[in-house]
Amino acid sequence: MAPLSGYFFGAFLSAPVVTLGILAATDSLSRGFSPPGSGLDPRTFYATPFWQIVVLAVLIIAAFRARLSPSAHKRLMLIATIVLLGPAINRRPLALTQKVPLLTSALLFVLVLMLGAYDFWSLGKVHRATLWAGLTVVISQLLLFPIGRTALWHSFADRAIKVWTAHTL
């Protein structure tokens, strides 16, 4: 197998991950799911998994484009993996992360900061990929709930439910 073919195989595998992530989030929305004790209505909560998958897709595309720069590619893929950790952290039986939704975001920020600290220790500066991908994650995490509470987002969620129910019946 040629070295670059692994990148194409990884990109090929990421498409179903992103597609199934959006489908799973929409299915949860159609069933009226929101985390117990969060106080969020399902349409507001839908912004969280939806945008996390969108950010994941953006980071995977950026990593694919940076495949010829191993240092950038590795950092982008690591930060994409960090984005996926949010649901895993929330499913742990720690009552604090379930009652304080921003705590999960804070834990993700710590992981991104640890990568930045590693960059600074090893390179003497923060790698450009770490900086931009890290900022993307931080900004997206901070905007999840404000976006989810808007009327525009609720309208989008309602349309997603209509499309989902029309295709699943």
C-alpha positions as CSV (number, residue, x, y, z in Angstrom):
1,M,0.0,0.0,0.0
2,A,1.5,3.3,-1.0
3,P,1.8,5.9,1.8
4,L,-0.8,8.3,0.4
5,S,-3.4,5.6,-0.1
6,G,-3.8,5.4,3.7
7,Y,-4.9,9.0,3.7
8,F,-7.5,8.4,1.0
9,F,-8.7,5.3,2.9
10,G,-9.1,7.4,6.1
11,A,-10.9,10.1,4.2
12,F,-13.2,7.5,2.7
13,L,-14.0,6.2,6.2
14,S,-14.7,9.6,7.6
15,A,-17.6,10.2,5.2
16,P,-19.8,7.5,6.9
17,V,-18.8,8.8,10.3
18,V,-20.0,12.3,9.5
19,T,-23.1,11.1,7.8
20,L,-24.1,8.7,10.6
21,G,-23.3,11.3,13.2
22,I,-25.8,13.7,11.6
23,L,-28.3,10.9,11.2
24,A,-28.0,9.8,14.8
25,A,-28.3,13.4,16.0
26,T,-31.4,13.9,13.9
27,D,-32.9,10.6,15.1
28,S,-32.4,11.7,18.7
29,L,-34.1,15.0,17.9
30,S,-37.1,13.2,16.4
31,R,-37.4,11.1,19.5
32,G,-37.4,14.3,21.7
33,F,-34.1,13.5,23.4
34,S,-32.1,15.9,25.6
35,P,-29.8,14.9,28.4
36,P,-31.6,14.2,31.6
37,G,-31.1,17.1,34.1
38,S,-29.7,19.5,31.5
39,G,-32.8,21.6,31.2
40,L,-32.4,21.9,27.5
41,D,-35.3,21.2,25.1
42,P,-34.5,18.7,22.3
43,R,-34.3,21.4,19.6
44,T,-31.8,23.4,21.6
45,F,-29.7,20.3,22.4
46,Y,-29.7,19.3,18.7
47,A,-27.2,22.1,18.1
48,T,-24.6,20.3,20.2
49,P,-24.2,17.0,18.3
50,F,-25.0,18.6,14.9
51,W,-22.3,21.3,15.2
52,Q,-19.8,19.0,16.8
53,I,-20.1,16.7,13.7
54,V,-19.8,19.8,11.4
55,V,-16.6,20.9,13.2
56,L,-15.3,17.3,13.0
57,A,-15.9,17.3,9.2
58,V,-14.2,20.7,8.8
59,L,-11.1,19.4,10.7
60,I,-11.0,16.2,8.8
61,I,-11.1,18.1,5.5
62,A,-8.3,20.4,6.7
63,A,-6.3,17.4,7.8
64,F,-6.7,15.7,4.5
65,R,-5.6,18.9,2.7
66,A,-2.6,19.0,5.1
67,R,-1.7,15.3,4.5
68,L,1.7,16.2,3.0
69,S,2.6,18.1,6.2
70,P,2.8,15.4,8.9
71,S,3.0,17.8,11.8
72,A,-0.1,19.7,10.7
73,H,-2.0,16.6,9.7
74,K,-1.3,14.9,13.1
75,R,-2.4,18.0,15.1
76,L,-5.6,18.4,13.1
77,M,-6.5,14.8,13.5
78,L,-5.8,14.9,17.2
79,I,-8.0,18.0,17.7
80,A,-10.7,16.3,15.6
81,T,-10.5,13.4,18.0
82,I,-10.8,15.8,20.9
83,V,-14.1,17.1,19.4
84,L,-15.5,13.6,19.5
85,L,-14.7,13.2,23.2
86,G,-17.6,15.5,24.3
87,P,-20.3,12.9,24.2
88,A,-18.0,10.3,25.8
89,I,-17.3,12.7,28.7
90,N,-21.0,13.4,29.2
91,R,-21.8,9.7,29.3
92,R,-19.5,9.1,32.3
93,P,-21.4,8.7,35.5
94,L,-20.2,12.0,36.9
95,A,-23.1,14.0,38.0
96,L,-21.2,17.3,37.7
97,T,-20.6,17.1,33.9
98,Q,-24.3,16.3,33.4
99,K,-25.5,19.2,35.4
100,V,-23.0,21.7,34.2
101,P,-22.8,21.4,30.4
102,L,-20.0,24.0,30.1
103,L,-17.8,21.7,32.2
104,T,-17.5,19.3,29.2
105,S,-16.4,22.2,27.0
106,A,-13.9,23.2,29.7
107,L,-12.4,19.7,29.7
108,L,-12.1,19.8,25.9
109,F,-10.4,23.2,26.2
110,V,-7.9,21.7,28.6
111,L,-7.0,19.0,26.1
112,V,-6.5,21.5,23.4
113,L,-4.4,23.7,25.7
114,M,-2.3,20.6,26.6
115,L,-1.5,20.2,22.9
116,G,-0.6,23.9,22.7
117,A,1.7,23.5,25.7
118,Y,3.3,20.5,24.1
119,D,3.9,22.5,20.9
120,F,5.4,25.3,22.9
121,W,7.6,22.9,24.8
122,S,8.8,21.0,21.7
123,L,8.8,23.7,19.1
124,G,9.2,26.9,21.1
125,K,5.9,28.2,19.7
126,V,2.4,26.9,19.1
127,H,2.0,25.2,15.8
128,R,-0.2,27.0,13.3
129,A,-2.5,24.0,12.9
130,T,-2.9,23.7,16.7
131,L,-3.7,27.4,17.0
132,W,-6.4,27.5,14.2
133,A,-8.0,24.2,14.9
134,G,-7.9,24.9,18.7
135,L,-9.6,28.2,18.2
136,T,-12.2,26.6,15.9
137,V,-13.0,24.1,18.7
138,V,-13.1,26.7,21.5
139,I,-15.3,29.1,19.5
140,S,-17.7,26.3,18.3
141,Q,-18.1,25.0,21.9
142,L,-18.8,28.5,23.2
143,L,-21.4,29.1,20.5
144,L,-23.3,25.8,20.8
145,F,-25.9,26.9,23.4
146,P,-26.4,30.4,22.1
147,I,-27.0,29.1,18.6
148,G,-29.2,26.3,19.9
149,R,-31.5,28.8,21.6
150,T,-32.2,31.0,18.6
151,A,-35.5,30.9,16.7
152,L,-33.6,30.3,13.4
153,W,-32.0,27.2,14.9
154,H,-35.4,25.9,16.2
155,S,-36.8,26.5,12.7
156,F,-33.9,24.4,11.2
157,A,-34.5,21.7,13.8
158,D,-38.2,21.6,13.0
159,R,-37.4,21.2,9.3
160,A,-34.9,18.4,10.1
161,I,-37.7,16.6,12.1
162,K,-40.1,16.9,9.1
163,V,-37.5,15.6,6.7
164,W,-36.5,12.8,9.0
165,T,-40.1,11.6,9.7
166,A,-41.0,11.8,6.0
167,H,-38.1,9.5,5.2
168,T,-38.4,7.0,8.1
169,L,-42.1,6.2,7.9
